[in-house]
């Protein structure tokens, strides 16, 4: 399950929103989180699809501070301190240590996708109001071959990322539903590293 592991605009402007406006929304949403220098957290439900058929789902939490993150789900706990990653499967007696690629980090931390348009994507936007609440759907389309050729981001008028959908090169989808976002946290750097003393009996397997 490791793979599991964007302001209020005038309504009159919605029909003519430009790609630059989409980028502005992405930047504003990312900036809101970046202001939380001590870190932020969110709950998520991650679901994978084979075509349109649901293949599996997991619930969990993600904590982020700069480039660091910790993901805790019902199947795995992953720590990433900006360089090294530790992965501990639920019920396992060993933790794997690795140095993930940039693509692997993106797959695990969905918030990295807020800046994806800076790395070879074009972006467009459309109105996606629901239940009387203002929302926008930002579509990121890869300019060249990419792990995820198409990315859809649902963002509300408070610059909060609510939903992410990723389509891989084979046409399969992955969906992240995000809730319970908390900002202004004071997360210590140690939160993003596996501490062997906290897990007695767990063997460390270094795969680097």
KOLDO-366468 format. One line per field, with one value per residue (C-alpha): residue number from 1; x, y, z; residue in one letter. Coordinates in Angstrom, 1 decimal, always signed. Last residue first. Example, Ala and Ser with C-alpha at 12.3 -4.5 7.8 and 13.67 -1.06 7.14 Angstrom:
BEGIN
nr: c(2, 1)
px: c(+13.7, +12.3)
py: c(-1.1, -4.5)
pz: c(+7.1, +7.8)
rest: c(S, A)
//
This chain:
BEGIN
nr: c(208, 207, 206, 205, 204, 203, 202, 201, 200, 199, 198, 197, 196, 195, 194, 193, 192, 191, 190, 189, 188, 187, 186, 185, 184, 183, 182, 181, 180, 179, 178, 177, 176, 175, 174, 173, 172, 171, 170, 169, 168, 167, 166, 165, 164, 163, 162, 161, 160, 159, 158, 157, 156, 155, 154, 153, 152, 151, 150, 149, 148, 147, 146, 145, 144, 143, 142, 141, 140, 139, 138, 137, 136, 135, 134, 133, 132, 131, 130, 129, 128, 127, 126, 125, 124, 123, 122, 121, 120, 119, 118, 117, 116, 115, 114, 113, 112, 111, 110, 109, 108, 107, 106, 105, 104, 103, 102, 101, 100, 99, 98, 97, 96, 95, 94, 93, 92, 91, 90, 89, 88, 87, 86, 85, 84, 83, 82, 81, 80, 79, 78, 77, 76, 75, 74, 73, 72, 71, 70, 69, 68, 67, 66, 65, 64, 63, 62, 61, 60, 59, 58, 57, 56, 55, 54, 53, 52, 51, 50, 49, 48, 47, 46, 45, 44, 43, 42, 41, 40, 39, 38, 37, 36, 35, 34, 33, 32, 31, 30, 29, 28, 27, 26, 25, 24, 23, 22, 21, 20, 19, 18, 17, 16, 15, 14, 13, 12, 11, 10, 9, 8, 7, 6, 5, 4, 3, 2, 1)
px: c(+20.6, +18.5, +19.4, +17.2, +16.6, +15.3, +12.4, +12.7, +12.3, +10.4, +10.7, +14.4, +14.8, +13.7, +12.4, +12.8, +10.2, +9.0, +12.7, +12.4, +10.0, +6.5, +5.2, +1.8, +0.5, -1.8, -4.4, -6.2, -9.1, -9.9, -8.3, -9.7, -6.9, -7.7, -5.6, -6.5, -5.5, -4.9, -1.7, +0.5, -0.9, -4.0, -3.9, -6.9, -6.5, -9.3, -9.7, -6.8, -7.6, -7.2, -10.2, -12.3, -12.0, -9.5, -10.1, -6.9, -6.9, -3.6, -3.0, +0.2, +1.2, +4.5, +5.5, +6.2, +6.0, +3.9, +2.0, -1.5, -2.5, -6.2, -7.4, -10.9, -12.3, -14.7, -17.3, -19.8, -23.5, -23.5, -20.7, -19.0, -16.5, -15.8, -13.0, -9.2, -6.4, -2.8, +0.2, +2.8, +6.6, +7.9, +6.5, +3.0, +3.8, +4.0, +0.7, +1.6, +4.1, +1.0, +0.3, +3.3, +3.9, +3.8, +5.8, +8.5, +8.8, +9.2, +11.9, +13.8, +13.7, +16.8, +16.1, +15.7, +13.3, +11.8, +11.6, +9.3, +6.3, +2.7, +2.0, +4.7, +7.5, +9.1, +12.0, +13.0, +16.3, +16.7, +14.2, +13.5, +11.0, +9.1, +6.6, +4.1, +2.3, -1.0, -3.6, -2.0, +0.7, +2.6, +5.4, +6.8, +9.9, +10.4, +9.1, +7.2, +4.5, +2.3, +0.1, -2.8, -4.4, -7.1, -6.6, -8.4, -8.1, -9.0, -12.0, -13.0, -13.0, -9.7, -8.0, -8.6, -6.7, -8.2, -6.5, -8.5, -6.7, -6.3, -4.2, -1.2, +0.8, +4.4, +6.3, +6.7, +2.9, +3.4, +4.3, +0.8, -0.8, +1.9, +0.9, -2.7, -1.7, +0.6, -2.0, -4.6, -2.2, -1.3, -5.0, -5.2, -2.3, -4.1, -6.9, -10.4, -12.9, -16.1, -15.3, -14.8, -18.4, -18.2, -15.5, -12.7, -12.2, -8.9, -5.0, +1.7, -1.0, +1.9, +3.1, +0.0)
py: c(+1.2, -1.8, -1.7, -4.2, -3.1, -5.9, -5.0, -6.5, -3.3, -0.7, +2.7, +2.2, +1.7, +5.2, +5.5, +9.0, +11.6, +12.5, +13.1, +16.3, +17.6, +18.6, +21.9, +22.2, +25.3, +23.4, +20.6, +19.1, +16.8, +15.5, +14.2, +11.7, +10.2, +8.4, +6.1, +5.4, +2.8, +3.9, +2.0, +5.1, +6.0, +8.1, +10.0, +11.4, +13.8, +15.1, +17.9, +20.3, +23.4, +26.8, +28.1, +28.2, +24.4, +22.4, +19.2, +18.0, +15.8, +14.3, +12.9, +11.4, +9.9, +8.0, +10.5, +10.6, +14.1, +17.3, +15.7, +16.9, +18.5, +19.1, +21.5, +20.9, +23.9, +24.1, +26.4, +24.8, +24.6, +20.8, +20.5, +23.1, +21.7, +24.8, +24.1, +24.5, +23.8, +22.8, +21.9, +19.5, +19.2, +19.8, +23.1, +21.7, +19.1, +21.7, +20.8, +17.1, +17.0, +17.0, +13.4, +12.1, +8.4, +8.5, +11.7, +10.2, +7.3, +9.7, +11.6, +8.3, +6.6, +6.0, +2.8, +1.3, -1.7, -2.4, -5.9, -7.9, -7.4, -7.1, -3.9, -3.3, -1.0, +1.3, +3.6, +6.2, +8.3, +11.6, +14.2, +12.5, +10.0, +7.7, +5.1, +3.1, +0.3, -1.6, +0.3, +3.5, +5.9, +8.2, +10.3, +13.2, +15.3, +17.8, +20.7, +19.3, +16.8, +14.4, +11.9, +9.9, +6.7, +4.8, +2.1, +0.9, -1.8, -2.8, -0.7, -1.4, +1.6, +0.7, -1.3, +1.2, +2.1, +3.8, +6.1, +7.5, +10.3, +12.2, +15.3, +16.8, +20.0, +21.1, +23.6, +25.9, +26.2, +29.0, +26.3, +24.9, +28.2, +28.6, +25.3, +26.4, +29.8, +28.3, +25.8, +28.5, +30.7, +27.9, +27.4, +31.2, +30.9, +28.1, +30.5, +30.9, +32.1, +30.4, +31.1, +34.8, +35.7, +33.6, +35.8, +33.7, +32.5, +31.4, +24.7, +6.0, +5.4, +4.1, +2.2, +0.0)
pz: c(+0.5, +1.5, +5.2, +7.1, +10.7, +12.9, +15.3, +18.7, +20.6, +18.6, +20.4, +20.9, +17.1, +16.4, +12.8, +11.7, +10.8, +14.3, +15.3, +13.4, +16.0, +14.9, +16.2, +14.5, +12.8, +10.5, +10.9, +8.0, +9.1, +5.7, +2.5, +0.0, -2.0, -5.3, -7.4, -11.0, -13.6, -17.2, -17.7, -17.6, -14.2, -13.4, -10.2, -8.3, -5.4, -3.1, -0.6, -0.9, +1.1, -0.4, +1.6, -1.6, -1.9, -4.0, -5.9, -7.7, -10.8, -12.1, -15.5, -17.1, -13.7, -14.0, -16.7, -20.4, -21.7, -21.3, -18.4, -17.8, -14.5, -14.0, -11.3, -10.1, -8.2, -5.2, -3.9, -1.6, -2.4, -2.1, -4.6, -6.8, -9.3, -11.5, -14.0, -14.1, -16.4, -15.8, -17.9, -16.5, -16.9, -13.4, -12.3, -12.8, -10.1, -7.3, -5.6, -6.3, -3.4, -1.2, -2.3, -0.3, -1.1, -4.9, -4.9, -2.8, -5.3, -8.1, -6.3, -5.8, -2.4, -0.2, +1.7, +5.2, +5.6, +9.1, +10.5, +12.8, +10.7, +12.1, +10.2, +7.6, +8.7, +6.1, +6.8, +4.3, +4.2, +2.6, +3.6, +6.9, +5.6, +7.9, +6.7, +8.8, +7.0, +6.7, +8.8, +7.8, +9.2, +6.9, +8.2, +6.3, +5.7, +2.8, +4.8, +7.8, +6.9, +8.9, +7.1, +8.6, +7.6, +5.8, +3.2, +0.1, -2.5, -6.0, -6.9, -10.5, -12.8, -14.6, -11.9, -9.0, -5.9, -2.9, -0.3, +2.6, +4.3, +7.5, +7.6, +9.3, +9.3, +10.2, +12.3, +9.3, +8.7, +6.2, +3.8, +4.0, +2.9, +0.3, -1.3, -1.6, -2.9, -5.5, -6.7, -7.0, -8.9, -11.2, -12.1, -12.7, -15.1, -16.9, -17.5, -16.0, -18.6, -17.4, -13.7, -14.0, -13.1, -10.0, -8.6, -7.2, -3.6, -3.4, -3.7, +1.0, -1.1, -3.2, -0.1, +0.0)
rest: c(X, X, X, X, X, X, X, X, X, X, X, X, X, X, X, X, X, X, X, X, X, X, X, X, X, X, X, X, X, X, X, X, X, X, X, X, X, X, X, X, X, X, X, X, X, X, X, X, X, X, X, X, X, X, X, X, X, X, X, X, X, X, X, X, X, X, X, X, X, X, X, X, X, X, X, X, X, X, X, X, X, X, X, X, X, X, X, X, X, X, X, X, X, X, X, X, X, X, X, X, X, X, X, X, X, X, X, X, X, X, X, X, X, X, X, X, X, X, X, X, X, X, X, X, X, X, X, X, X, X, X, X, X, X, X, X, X, X, X, X, X, X, X, X, X, X, X, X, X, X, X, X, X, X, X, X, X, X, X, X, X, X, X, X, X, X, X, X, X, X, X, X, X, X, X, X, X, X, X, X, X, X, X, X, X, X, X, X, X, X, X, X, X, X, X, X, X, X, X, X, X, X, X, X, X, X, X, X)
//
